[in-house]
Structure formats: C-alpha cells, structure tokens
Amino acid sequence: MRKSLLTSTFAAFLALTGGALAEAPPEVLTGDFGGAGSSSPFDFAASGSKAARNAEPEEAGAKVIGGEVAADGAWPWQVALVVAGQPVSPDTQFCGGSLVLDTWVLTAAHCVHMADDQGEWFDVDPKAISILVGTNKLDGTGDVVPVEKIIKHPSYLGTQFDYDIALIKLARAPTVPYKTIEVPDANFSQVLNQPGVTTIVTGWGLQNGGKLSPELRQAQIQMLDRNLCNTAMMEARADEAAKGFSYAAQVFGLREEDAYAVWDELVAKAPMPLSENMICSGTFEGGKTSCNGDSGGPLVVPLEDGSYIQAGIVSWGLSASSGKGCEETATFSAYTNIANFVPWLNEVIQSAP
C-alpha cells in the first residue's frame, strides 16, 4: 500500500511542481531594443566573454503592462510558426522560433510534438505548418515558407519539458529581408549562470487579460539564479501538492506517521522543476516574462559590440491562476539552455542532405 501511494501521488506531485506552458505576461521596458544580430553559417561558438553581465537599472515607471510593440525590422531572426494553408493571424500562430541559418529554424520541441484530444502524443506533420519570416505583424505581410523537415531532440518527452528543443528545416530560403542569430557554445554557460545578465524575450503570445498579440512584443528581463527559481517554484506548488497528498493518504487509509514518512520520501525524490538543461529569466518582482504563444521563441543576450546571441528558447513557466491568460504577478519562466545542445545542433544540421 505504501508503494502504491507513493507511486500514485508522485505523478501528481511532479505535475504540480513541473509547471505548464509559459503563462506570464510580456511586460516591457520602453527602451528601443531593436537592432541587427550577426551570424555566420555553422558559427555556433560565439564568445561569452563579450556578454553584458549586468542589467541596466530600470527607470521608474518604465514598464508597460501588456508589453511594448517591437519596432518594424527589430529582431529580424524572429519567426512565427503558423498553421499551413490558412491566412496568417493571431489565431493561426501557435509558437515562435528563430532563424539560426538561412533554412534552419530553432524552436521548442513541445511546439512540434503534441497530444491529441485522446491524450496520444504525435509529431507534427511538416506539411501542417509554415514559417512566417520577415515581419513583426500577423497581418499577411512577410514570407510564409513551407517546411521540409522537423527534428525534435530524441530525449524529449511530451510529459515534461527537459530537452525542449527542435530544429525545423525550411523547404527554401526566405525571399524577404531577414537576419540569423548566433547561438553560444558550452563556454557561454558560465555567463548564463550569473544572475543579473540582461536578457530580452520576444513573441506574439498572450497578453495580460488573455488577448493574443497581432504585433511582436519585447520584454527586457534578466537571468535569475536557477536554484532560487527552483525553490520559489517548489514553494509555490507545495500547498497544493500537500492537499492532494493528504487526500490520497486518506483514501489509502494510511496512518499519520506513515503518511509523513511517505511525504518526506516523495519530496526527497521529486526532481527540481528546472533541470540543468534549463535557464531561468524574469524578475522576482513579477510581471515581466513570457506567455502562451511565445513558446519556441528566442531569449537573447545583448553583447558589448551591439549584436545579440540567443541564450534560450521559451519553454514553460508558472500557470495562470486567473483563467485570463497570464498572471501579472508571475515572476519568471524557464528557457531551454541552448549552450547544452550545440553538439546536437551541429550534428543535425551538418548531416542534413
């Protein structure tokens, strides 16, 4: 009985502490963060030593709830994943991505590996999606590029967000102006682990109040200590998990002392929500992070030379409690740590025909 209780409640505990798809509002500073990135084909070794290691101080009243619309031409590596064969609109855009090479898009694995109405997991058919390039508006402008192939990381499981990374091979190069974005090598991870590093997240995701954005939005946030994010997330879900466990213990008729022992074992075995393949970015004050629809999009770090490097991929965050989109009080989101996957990225791209 003790083992069955542990097994049944462990899954529930993981669900409670593991988070949900990124659900927090894109609240943005009013500064102009637009600009061109730089990249070379197969140059996955940008130097982390150039990264800006300290966030600029925020001006009082500078942040705007709901996010700031990005300037036309800003973030020219940003792309949107849209439903193929339908007019481009906020309703047909479901994820973001970034151009890392002329015909390669980086995105989150959960954007291309989904569950159907029966809970069965499936890989998205490349013919079912297109990639919108060269525009910051979901209004029919830009180039809608067909997809040739989708490759998600082989270790990704739909039931969790570890290894949440995928590559999309375009059927052709875009015909509109665009730029690609560099990704870091493993040495850059030392920079990412330093709290206070300035980061910028972009996307068309849900705004506060649950409305989809027809225009690309931008938010300046900062790297946060992963251990602190893990602690905060575990605490945020602990009460809810304890209630579920208490109910299960009653159903199984467990004695109080045995219930405490099982709970202690359960907590000890529960993995931290953010693995080493994830980075944490946001603000502990809340209200500035990514949201539904931003998934798969880039988290970039500004470099001293004026260019940018993509450090993360929007993966997941705290669930909304209001049912109206993203929580204004949400503090951070988890992003796939790209530096850990550079060997895999190179292998996939270089082995492609």
N, C-alpha and C positions, 0 to 999 in steps of 0.2 A: 504494500500500500504506500509505503514511504517513497519508493522509487517511482511509482505511477504518479503520485502527487508532484514530485519534483519534476518529472518529465512534462506533465500537463501544464504546470504553471511556469516552467522555464520558457516555453514558447511564448506565452503571454507576456512574460517579463521582457523578453527580447523585443517583442513588438512594441512595448511601451517605451523602452529606452532607445530603440533604434531610429526613431524619428519617422518622418514621412517626407514626401516630395517637398522640395523647397517651398516654404509658405511663409514669407515675411515680406514686408513692403519695401519697394525700391525708393527710399527717401534719399535725396541727393543734395550735395552742396551745389551752390550756384556758380562755382568757378567754371571756366572753359577748359575741359579736359580733352578736347579733340586734338588730333594730330596724327601724323603718319607713323606707322611702325616700320621696321626694317627686317628683312629676312633674306636668306639665300637658300636655294634648294638643298635639302638634306643637312642644313646647318642647324643641328639640334644641340649646340654647345655654347649657347650664349653665356657670357661671363656674369656670374652672380655678384662679382665684386663691384660692379657699377650700380647695383640697385640702390635706390633711395631707401635708407634704413630707418628713417624716422618720419612719421606722418607730420604734415604741416599742421600747425594749430588751426582749429576751426574758428571762424568768425562767428560772433554771437548772432543768432537769427539767420544763419546762412542756409540751414537745411530746410527743404520744402517737402511736406508730406505728399506722397504720391509720385515723387521723383521729378527730375528735370529732363526735359526733352533734349536729346543729343543734337548737336548741330549737324546740318547736312554735310555729308562727307566725313564726319568723325567716325572713328572705329571702323575703317574700311575693310577689315578682315571679318567683321561680324556677318554671319549669315543666319537665315531662318529656315527651319525645317517646316515644310508645308505639305498639305495633302495634295497629291498629284491629281491633275485633271479638274481642279476646282479653282474658282477665282481666289486670288490671294486676299486674305482679310484676317483680322484678329481671330476669327472663328476657325480658319483653316490652318493657322500657325500653331504648332504644338510644342516646339522646342527651339533652342538656339544652337549655334555652332560657330566654329572659326576656321578660316582658310589658313592652313599651315603650309600648303604648297598649291600650285595652280589648280590641280584637280583632286586635292585631298582636303577633306573637312574633318575636324576633330569635334567630337560631341560626347555626350554621356551614353553609356550602354543602356540605361533604362529608357532612353528615348527611342531605341530601336529593338528592344526586347520587352514585350508587354504581356499582360494577362488578358484573356478574353472574358466574356460575361460569365463563363463557367469556371473561371479561375485557372484555365490552362495557359501555360506560358508559350509564346511563339516569337520567332524572329520576324521583324517587319520585312515585307517584300520590297526590294529596291524599287520596283515599279509603282509602289503605292505612295511614294514620297518624292518630292522635288526639293531643290535647294534654291532659296531666293538670295541673290547676290547683288551688291552694288546699290543698295538703297536702305534708308533708315525708316521707311514708311511702308506699312502693309496696305498699299493702295493700288497695286497693279503696276507700279514702276519697278525698275530693276530687271534683272535677268533671271528667269526661272529655269534652272538647269536640271536635266534628268539625272538620275542616279544609276550607276553601273553596278556597284557592289557595296555591301555593308559588312564590316568586320568588327564584331564586338570582342572584347578581351575574353579569352577562353575560360578564365577563372571567375567571370562574373556570374552571379546567381540572381535571378529576379527577386528572390525573397529578401535580399539585403543589398546594401549599396557599396560593398567593398569591390574593388576592381571596376568601378563605374566609369568605363572609358571605351570609346569605339571610334573607328575610322570609317568615313564614307568616301568611296571613290566616285568622282563625278564622271559622267559619260563624255564630257568635253570641258574645255576651259571656258570660263565665263567670257561673255562678249562685252561686258561693261567694265568701267574702271574699278579696280579693287587693289588691295594690298594683302600680303600674307603676314602672319605674326610668328615670331620666333618662339620656340619652347625651350626650357632650360635643360641642362644636363644635371646629373646627380649632385654635382658640387653645389648647385644652386639651393639645394635643400637646407643648407646651413643658414642661408639668408632667410628662407621662408620660416624657419623656426624662431626667428626673432620677433617678438611682439612689437608692434608699432610700425612695421613696414607698411607704407601706403599701398593700397590696392584699389582697383576700380572694377566694378561689375556692371555689365550692360545687358539689356534684354528687353523683350516686349511683354513680359509677364504681367500677372495680375497686380493691380494697384490696390491700395487700401480702399476697402469698400467692395472689392470683388470684380471691378471692371478691368477688361483687357485693354492693354495699351496699343493703339494703332501706330504709335511712333516709338522709335528706340529711345530708351531711357538709360541714364547713367547714375551711378552712385559711388562716391568715394568713401571707402571704409578702411580698415586696417587689419593686418594679421593679428590674431589673438593666440595666446598660448593654448595648445591643443589639450593639455591636461586640465586647464581651467575650464575649457569648453565642455570637456567630458564630465567634470564634476558638476557643472551647472546643469547639464542636461540630465544627468542621473538624478539630481535633486529635484528637478522639475517634474520628473515622472515617478518619483519614489512613492508619494502618497497614493497615486492611482494604482500603482503596481501592488502596494501593500493591501489595498482594499480587495483587489482581485484575488490575491493570495489568501487573505483571510476567509473569503467566501469559499474558495476551493478547499481550504483546510476543514471548514465546517462540513462541506459535502462529503469529504472523505472520513469524517469523524476522528480527526487527528487530535491527540491530547495537546494541551497548550505547550508543554515543554518540548514535545516532538515537533510541533509546528515552528517554534522558534529555531530549533536546530536545522530544520529543512530550509527555513527562510535564510538563515546565515549561510548555508551551503549554496543556496540559489544565488544570493548576491555575490558570493565569492567566485562563482563560476561564470557569472554574466560578463561578457566582454565589454570593454568600453565602446560606446557608440561610434566614436571616431577612431578608426584604425590608423596605422602608420601610413596607409595609402591615401589619407585624407588630410587636408589642412583646414583651419578654422579662420574665418574672417567675418568681421562685422564690428559692432560696438557693444560694450556691456551696458551702455545707456539705453540701447534698444532703438528700433525704428529704422535701421539702415542695413538692409541686406537684400537677398534675392527672393523671388516668389515663383509660383506656378507659371509655367510658360517660359521662364528664364532658363530652365534646365538645359544642360548641354552647352550653354553659352560660356564665354571666357571671363576669367578673373585675371586681370593684367596688373603688372607692376611697372610704374614709370621708372625709367633709367635716367642717369645723370646727363646722357647725351640727347635727351628729348625723345628717344624711342621707347618702345614698350616690349615687355616679354610676358608671355602667358604663363602664369604660375599654376592656375587651377581651372577646373571645369565645374560649373554649377551642378551640384549633385542633390543635396537634400538639406532640410532644416526643420525647425520646430513646427509642429502642426498648428494650424489656425484653430482657435477655440471659439471664435465668434460665428463661424459659418459664413462670413462675408469676405472671403479672400484671405488676406494676410494680416497678421497681428501687428499693430503699431508698436507693441511692446516687445516683439521678438528681437533678440539680441544678435544672433549670428546664424550663419549657415555653414554647412560642410561642403568642401570642394575637393574633387579628385586631385591628388598631388601628382601633377604631370611628370615631375622630375623622376619619380619612381618607375615610369613606364617608357622612358626614352629608348632602351634597347628593344622593347616590343614594337614601338612605333617604327623604328628604323627597319626592323626585320620585316614587318608587314609591307611597308612602302617599297623597300628595295627588292622584295621578292615578287611584287606585283608585275604582271606582264605589261 
